[in-house]
Amino acid sequence: MTVLVAGAGPAGSRLAERLAQAGIEVTLVERLLTPNQNAFSSAALPINSIAENLIPSESISTYWNGWQILGPDSTKYQWTSSNNLGVVLDFGKLREILWSKALDSGVEFLLGWTVKSVKTLSGFAEVELFGPNGASQKRKVKWVVDATGQSRSLINSKYESKPIGKDNIFRGSGIEWILQGDSQSSNHWGKQLTFFLGTRWISHGYGWIFPMSNDQLKVGVCRLPPNSTKPLFNNQIALNQLLKSQGLNNFKIIDRHGGMVASSIKRAEPHIFGRIIGVGDAVSTANLLGGEGIRFALLSAETLAPLLTEDLLSINQNIYNANSPLKNYKKILSKKLGWRWIVSNRLGKKTWWGLSGSKADERLLKLIKGLSEKVSAEEISALLFDYRFERYGIRILPYLFGLRG
Ligand SMILES: Cc1cc2nc3c(=O)[nH]c(=O)nc-3n(C[C@H](O)[C@H](O)[C@H](O)COP(=O)(O)OP(=O)(O)OC[C@H]3O[C@@H](n4cnc5c(N)ncnc54)[C@H](O)[C@@H]3O)c2cc1C
């Protein structure tokens, strides 16, 4: 009996590929029709995710080697390294490569199909699929994997707007445009990640300009306000203001996209529910300090693949296996993400919820100035990607950003 993976984002595609490589029959179902449709992710990653072979190098649009922050008072602060510190991916290209790797491994791929419902029955699941032109199908599979991203459409959907025990879903929404610049704009923005921080740019969030190949720029904003359960619609206003303030409003728009980011703070939610297993953003692997989730989605797929393979190849195939290696999935994944991931996610909540008003701006400015005097570009990367907070004092950062005190 097969596994059905719902959602062909980074997590679902990588998982399907790994399972097929291990000889498992896999069906991958994706509601989109093409990999470039709503390629919502700005896809900035640290350089070690390339070194660890998590990311296909063909999806890299450009390398970056520095950070730039335009603070609440519009002053520019820069940190540059002589080494590459990270990459910006072409997210559509990443999907395209992951999809073709899955297909090459023998995965059955249903594009333009949506998984509507899953019923857990004894030892298997019944799945209802809707396809193009009103087509529908029912399938019986041993496991369904929910790789539907932050919408977690199949697993835990009932937790969407409710606390999970003492945990809560923390969410935000972002929009991004890809602009066709020229050599002058490329020189101006350079090989660095630029962030716009402070209430004058956007409250409860941040704006960004990231470089891409062929003189293109990714320009976006993301807001993560307190107690938000719905998509936010005023991002467009903040984006327009940002584009105008930086003289970018006359460049040709190549693509407009956007999406939600959401994670529970402590990742306390069940990772397996009946015959449904969650992977990637569907089980809160995105870290919301920097809205970063691609490498963690891939990591969760790499973690789940061997456990699911072992379960499927075990002799008790047709009955529920109480000793299944899957029972350790959540624990193993949490260990791989590490305690720093949780601290960072908490810090993200405190930071973005607190970032509004002049007091918060003052604290933020103090923090940015402190970092600009004392810290190198590599150390900023270690702080934001490896969550090395110790040297700044874990308790101090949220005070500086403004939630407490
Ligand atoms: C504005 C924005 C900027 C971001 N920037 C970054 C960044 O710079 N760096 C970074 O690392 N991360 C970033 N992220 C987060 C990152 O994109 C996600 O964490 C990552 O894509 C999660 O991968 P996933 O496979 O779990 O889910 P997704 O990539 O969300 O994939 C889920 C897939 O499931 C499909 N699907 C959903 N429901 C169904 C269904 N019922 N049936 C069939 N298919 C379905 C969807 O169409 C989608 O293709 C950003 C996110 C946003 C919104």
The ligand as a Tripos MOL2 file, in Angstrom:
@<TRIPOS>MOLECULE
LIG
   53    58     1     0     0
SMALL
NO_CHARGES

@<TRIPOS>ATOM
      1 C1          6.4130   36.1010    2.5080 C.3       1 LIG1
      2 C2          7.2330   34.9270    2.9530 C.ar      1 LIG1
      3 C3          8.6190   35.0190    2.9550 C.ar      1 LIG1
      4 C4          9.3990   33.9280    3.3560 C.ar      1 LIG1
      5 N1         10.7460   34.0390    3.3300 N.ar      1 LIG1
      6 C5         11.5310   32.9960    3.6790 C.ar      1 LIG1
      7 C6         12.9470   33.0820    3.6100 C.ar      1 LIG1
      8 O1         13.5150   34.1350    3.2730 O.2       1 LIG1
      9 N2         13.6910   31.9840    3.9330 N.ar      1 LIG1
     10 C7         13.1040   30.8070    4.3260 C.ar      1 LIG1
     11 O2         13.8070   29.8280    4.5850 O.2       1 LIG1
     12 N3         11.7510   30.7150    4.4360 N.ar      1 LIG1
     13 C8         10.9630   31.7580    4.1090 C.ar      1 LIG1
     14 N4          9.5940   31.6510    4.1980 N.ar      1 LIG1
     15 C9          9.0050   30.4130    4.7400 C.3       1 LIG1
     16 C10         9.1510   29.2390    3.7880 C.3       1 LIG1
     17 O3          8.7490   29.6000    2.4910 O.3       1 LIG1
     18 C11         8.3160   28.0630    4.2980 C.3       1 LIG1
     19 O4          8.7120   27.7910    5.6320 O.3       1 LIG1
     20 C12         8.5170   26.8170    3.4580 C.3       1 LIG1
     21 O5          8.0850   27.0470    2.1260 O.3       1 LIG1
     22 C13         7.7250   25.6520    4.0670 C.3       1 LIG1
     23 O6          7.7850   24.5210    3.2300 O.3       1 LIG1
     24 P1          6.6300   23.4260    3.2910 P.3       1 LIG1
     25 O7          6.9620   22.4220    2.2540 O.co2     1 LIG1
     26 O8          6.4330   22.9670    4.6780 O.co2     1 LIG1
     27 O9          5.2990   24.2070    2.9140 O.3       1 LIG1
     28 P2          4.8870   25.1080    1.5640 P.3       1 LIG1
     29 O10         6.1280   25.5730    0.9290 O.co2     1 LIG1
     30 O11         3.9070   26.0380    2.0920 O.co2     1 LIG1
     31 O12         4.2390   24.0010    0.6590 O.3       1 LIG1
     32 C14         2.9370   23.5000    0.8830 C.3       1 LIG1
     33 C15         2.3590   23.0580   -0.4540 C.3       1 LIG1
     34 O13         1.1350   22.3740   -0.2270 O.3       1 LIG1
     35 C16         0.2010   22.7240   -1.2500 C.3       1 LIG1
     36 N5         -1.1310   22.4390   -0.6930 N.ar      1 LIG1
     37 C17        -1.7470   23.0630    0.3360 C.ar      1 LIG1
     38 N6         -2.9310   22.4620    0.6290 N.ar      1 LIG1
     39 C18        -3.0450   21.4270   -0.2480 C.ar      1 LIG1
     40 C19        -4.0250   20.4060   -0.4270 C.ar      1 LIG1
     41 N7         -5.1170   20.3120    0.3800 N.pl3     1 LIG1
     42 N8         -3.8430   19.5160   -1.4420 N.ar      1 LIG1
     43 C20        -2.7430   19.5850   -2.2550 C.ar      1 LIG1
     44 N9         -1.7760   20.5170   -2.1020 N.ar      1 LIG1
     45 C21        -1.9210   21.4110   -1.1090 C.ar      1 LIG1
     46 C22         0.5090   24.2070   -1.5060 C.3       1 LIG1
     47 O14         0.0480   24.5980   -2.7800 O.3       1 LIG1
     48 C23         2.0240   24.2260   -1.3730 C.3       1 LIG1
     49 O15         2.6710   24.0240   -2.6150 O.3       1 LIG1
     50 C24         8.7770   32.7200    3.7950 C.ar      1 LIG1
     51 C25         7.3790   32.6360    3.8140 C.ar      1 LIG1
     52 C26         6.6150   33.7190    3.3990 C.ar      1 LIG1
     53 C27         5.1330   33.5930    3.4130 C.3       1 LIG1
@<TRIPOS>BOND
     1     1     2 1
     2     2     3 ar
     3     2    52 ar
     4     3     4 ar
     5     4     5 ar
     6     4    50 ar
     7     5     6 ar
     8     6     7 ar
     9     6    13 1
    10     7     8 2
    11     7     9 ar
    12     9    10 ar
    13    10    11 2
    14    10    12 ar
    15    12    13 ar
    16    13    14 ar
    17    14    15 1
    18    14    50 ar
    19    15    16 1
    20    16    17 1
    21    16    18 1
    22    18    19 1
    23    18    20 1
    24    20    21 1
    25    20    22 1
    26    22    23 1
    27    23    24 1
    28    24    25 2
    29    24    26 1
    30    24    27 1
    31    27    28 1
    32    28    29 2
    33    28    30 1
    34    28    31 1
    35    31    32 1
    36    32    33 1
    37    33    34 1
    38    33    48 1
    39    34    35 1
    40    35    36 1
    41    35    46 1
    42    36    37 ar
    43    36    45 ar
    44    37    38 ar
    45    38    39 ar
    46    39    40 ar
    47    39    45 ar
    48    40    41 1
    49    40    42 ar
    50    42    43 ar
    51    43    44 ar
    52    44    45 ar
    53    46    47 1
    54    46    48 1
    55    48    49 1
    56    50    51 ar
    57    51    52 ar
    58    52    53 1
@<TRIPOS>SUBSTRUCTURE
     1 LIG1         1 GROUP 0 **** ****
